[in-house]
Each structure stands twice: as C-alpha cells, then as structure tokens.
Amino acid sequence: MRRTCMKIDTTERWLPVYEALASNVRLRIINLLAQKPMNIKELAEKLNLSNAIMTMHIRKLEKAGIIKAEITPCRGGIQKLCSLAIDSLEISFPTGQKPQRKYHEISIPVGHYTDFKVTPTCGLATHEKVIGHFDDPRYFLDPERVNARILWFTQGYVEYKIPNYLLPNQQPEELEISIELGSEAPGVNNNWPSDISFFINGVYIGKWTSPGDFGGKRGIYTPSWWSNNINQYGLLKVIRVNDKGSFIDGEKLSEVTIEDLSLTLKQWTFRIAVLDDAKHIGGVTIYGKGFGNYDQDIVVRVYYSVKSLKK
C-alpha cells in the first residue's frame, strides 16, 4: 500500500492526531503495524488487552488518519485488518522569524450550493431535522436547504460560489479549502471507497478516494436525534493549490497551479463531484457545522502578497 507523509501544524483542527499519539498503547500499536498489517484480535493478544479496548484504540488512530482498517475475508468469516496509512508525520511549528501570511477567509455553509445534480441515495438535513424525505433529489431545491448542515448523494455534484475579496494590489499565492468528507453507503459501511473529484472555476484539480462511510460511534457534533444506523462523521481534508501544484493533506493531486485557476474573476466556483466514470462510485457526504467530528463549514482561505500598483 502506498503511504505518505502527513503534514500538520499546531492549529486545533489537528487535535485528533495529537490525542491519538498521547497514549503508550497506541504508540505500541503503531510500532506493531510498522512490522506488518494485523487484525484486532492479533493486536489485542500482543498487548494483552480485550478486543473491545483494542477497538477503541484503533478508532482513535483511524480518526486521526494514522492507520487504515479494512474489512477483509479470513478463515471462518471476516476480519478488520489494520495497517499504517502514513510513513511519517511532519509538524510545522509557528516561528517568530516567519512573517504571518495575509489571507482572506470565508466559511460557506453546506447548504449554500448554487448548482447541483444528484442521484439517490441522497438527502440533506438541518441541525434539527431532515429536509423533506430521503432519496428525493427534489428537496435539494427546497428553500430550507440553505440551513442544511449535512448533505449526501451517490453520483453527481454540488457546486458553491466563493466571493473574491482580493483587492487590485493583492496577488493570490495559495488557495486553501478545508472540508469534512466521507463516502455515502446505504446505512453505514466503513469500507466503502469512493472517488471524490474537485473542480475550481471549472478546472479539474484531482480526486481523493474516501475509504468509507463512517459510523459505529457517534460523531462528536452530530445531533442526538440523528440515527445511530447512518453515517456519523467524515475525515477533515485540506486542499491546497499553489505555484507547485494541487495537493490534499500534503499529497499531490495534480500539476494544476494557482495560475491555472483564473482567480481574477469576481467570484469563484468550487465543485465536489462523484463522476459517472469514476472507478469507485461510492457517493459523498459533506459535513458542516453541527455535524461530524469538526465543528466547521467549508472554510476557504486565499493567501496573498501585496504588490505595488503602477501609477
């Protein structure tokens, strides 16, 4: 399995990673999995723990993105096979010598899409209730959709408009979009891969394969009325486009650079799609503020430098 370096910083969005590492048991699990993939029972026996306690530790490491757990067949049934998802971890600390980067930031609620085309299974909900009925795309046009905090669909797309707040003397250097995402399976399936594609101003910047539609435990911010039998949380993904290309969590998606995105337009578009010709058509769930494990909407930052204007 191809693994990468996870690049994090000291902001609160990476707390799950720090929490996952703050345990002697979980550090021992990482060392064991560095040798070979192992299932829950094998890990529990190695560390003299119950399967239930081991499952709790594995979930914390999964949530942090440090390990990957897949349901695979084995003699007599199935097993949850665990392996490392990354090779290394890089932490960037703030320094007094490095000047703080200037940026504009906007938080876009999940329901504020301006265009869509979706197929069932699909739906959306506010923090208090489901909007309309499950699996009926017509409710994606319901006026109450602007209050949606979560939405999901199997194929198609939703597209958002982003206002351009750059001034004439501000040169964009990097576009950053952070969003909590997962797949969309009937009910819950932690092993349900889906190729989720991203477009900015109509330019395809790449895809990320979500490993599953996560459940089994409640999302930290998921409201109490939400059923335990459907998805609960996603993974926080950070997309960056700069002069070196397009990246997600530090892993390169494509050679598309910020110069290719036409950021001089008065407004920008951001499309999240599951394409008809995708290898893994497993849908997408978008989690906003008040759902999932990260209490945020779609957060967009554009970092810029200030240039002198010619008279």
N, C-alpha and C positions, 0 to 999 in steps of 0.2 A: 504494500500500500504506500502511495506517495504521501509524504508528510512534509510539513513546512515549519518555519519559524513563526511563532505567534508574537506580534509586536503590540505591547500595551503601554499605557502611561499611568500616571497617578490620579487620574480622574475617577469619580465614583462608578462610572459605567463598568469598570473592570473589577469591582469588588468581588464578584463570584470567583474570579481567578485567585485573588489573594486569600479568600476564605477557603477555597479548595486546597490550597497549599499549606494552610495553617493547621496541619494535622500530621502527627507522626505516622499514623496508619495509612493515610492517603499517600504520603511520600513513599512508604514501603510498597504500596500498590503500584506506583509509577515505576519503581525500580524493578519489580517483578515483571511488569508488562514490557519493560525495555528489553527483556530477555526473549519473550515470546508472547503471543496472544493467549489468554486464559479465560475460562468461564467463571461464573460467580462461585460455583462450588469449589473449584480448584483454588481460587484466591482465598476463600473462607478457610479452607483446610490449611493452606500455607501459613495464614496469620492466626489460626486458632480462634476464629470468630464464627458467629452464626451467619447463615445465608441472609437473614433479614438485615443484620447490621452491615454486612458487606454490600448489600443492595443500596443501602442509604449512602455509603461512601462512594459507590460507583455513580450514583445520580449526581452527587455534588461535582465529581470530576467531569461528568458528561456536560452538566450545565455550564461549567467553565470552559468547555471546548478542549480540554486536555486529553480526554480519551474518547473513543468511539465504541459503542456497544451495539452489536448486530445479532438479531435472532437467526440462528443457523441450525440446520438439522444435525442430529447426532444419534448415536446408537440408543434406541429406545424412546426417541422423541425429539425435542428441540432444546437448544441451549442459548444463553446470552453470552456471546463471545466478545470479550473486551480486548481492545488494543489501543496503543497510543495514537493520537490524532496529530500530534506535532513532534518535531525533532528537538525544538529548543524554544526558549521563551526570552524575549528581549524587553526590558523595561526602560522607558525613557523618563528620566527624572527632570523636573524643571530646574533650570540653572539661572543664576543671576547674570551670567555673561551673555546669554542668548536673549535678544530683544523679543518682547511679546509680539506675536503676529497679529496684524489687524485683520478683522473679518466682519462680515455681515452675517447674521443668523436669523433664521425663521423656522418656526415649528408649525408643521402642516398637519391638521387633524386627519385621521384615516378616512373619514367620510367626505373630505373636501376634494374628491376627484372631479375632474371636469370632462372626462370621457371614459367610456368603458365598453367592454364586450366580454360577457362571461357566460359560462355554461355550468350546469349543476354537476356535482354538488356545489351549492353556493348559498350565500346569505350574508347578513350583516346585523349588528346589534349595537345598541347604545349601552351605557353603563348600567341601565335599569332593565332593559328588555330587548327581545328580538324584534327587528323591524319587519313587519309582515309575516311571511312564512318561509320556512327553509326551502331551498331549491327552486325558488321562483325568481328568475332574473328581473322581472318587472319591478321588484321592490328596490332595485338599485337606482331607480328614478324617484322613489318616494321622497317628498320634501324633508322628511325626518332623517334622511341619510347623512345630512351634514353633521348630525350628532353622533354618528357611528364611531365606536371605539375599537371595533374589530370587524374584519370582513374576510371572506374566503370564497374561492372558486376553483374549478378543476382546470379549465382551459380558458384562454382569452387574455384580457389585460384590464388594468385600471391605469389612468393617466392623471397626473397632477400638474397644475401650473404653479410656477415659482416666480414671484416678483423679482425683478432685477433692481437692486438698490445701489448698484455701483455708480459712482459719480464719474464724470468725464476724465478726471485725473487719477482714477483708481484702476490699476491693471490687475486682472484676476490671475492668481498664481496656482491656486488649488481649489477644487470643488470637493466638498465632503458631505456625504449623506449617510446618516445612521438610522437604522430601522430594525425592528424586531420581526423576524420572519420564520415561518415553518411551512411544511407541506400541508396538503388537505386530503385526508383519507376519510372514508366513511367511519365514523366513530373516532377511534384513536389507533395509531399504528406507529410506534417509534422507529420502525424500519420500513419507511415508505419514501424512497428517494424521488426527488422532483427537480427538474432543471428550470430554474427561475432566471429569466433574462431581464436585462436592464437596458433602457434607452434614454438618452438625454438629448433633447432637441432633435429627436428622430434618429440619432446616431446610436447604433448598437455598440455598447461598450463591453459586453460579455455576459456570462451566466455563472450562477452559483448553484451547485447541486445540494439542495436541502436533504439531510439524511432521514428526516421523518416528520410525522405529525405528532407532537409530543403530548403525552398525558401520563396517567399513573399516579401523579401527585398534582395538587392544585398549584396554579400559577400564584406567585406572591401577591399580585394585584388583581387577579381575576375575581370578580364579584361573587358573593356567596350563592346567588341564585343560579349561576351557571352550572350546568350538569357536570358531574364527575365523569360521565361517559363520552365526553367530546374533548377536543383539544384544549389544552390549558396554557401553554406558553410556547415561545419560539426561541430563536437564538439572535442575539444582537449582532448585526452585520454592519460594518463600516466600509462604505465605498469611497474611494478617493480617485480623483482624476487630476493629474498634474503634468508637468512637462516631460515626465519619464514614462507615462502611460496610464492605464486604468488598473486599479487594484481593489481587492476586497480583503480586509483584515491583513493587509500586507502582501497578499499573494497576487501575482499579476494576472489580470483578466485578459488584457489585450494591449495593443500598441496605440490605441486611441489616446491622444493627449488633449490637454485643455484647449490647445489651439484649434482642435477639430470640432469644438462644441458650439461655436457661434455665440459666445457669451455676451456679445454686444447687443443682442436682441433685447427688447423691452421686457419680455418675460420668457421664461424657460419652461420646458416640459420634462417631466420625469415619468417614464412608463415602466411598470412592473408587469411582466407577462409570462405566461406558460404557453409556448408556441406549439402549433399543431404538429410540427415535425421534430419536436424535442425527443431525445432518446428516452428520458424518464418523464412521463406526463403524470405527475403526482399532485398537481394543484399547488395553490399557495394560500397561506393565511397571513394576514397583516395585522399585527397587534399594535394598538395605540395606547394612549394614556388611560390607565384604569383597567388594563387587561395585561396578562402575561407576567413576565419577570422584570420588566423595565418600564418604569412609570414615565413614558415619553411617547410623543407622536413621531412623525417623520421629521427629523431635525436636519436642516440644510445649512451648511456654512460655506461661504465663499471667502477664501483668504486672498488678500490683495496687497500690492505695494502701491505707493503714491509716486506718481511721475510728474515732472514739470510740464505745464502746458505752454506751447509756443504762443507768443503774442502775435 
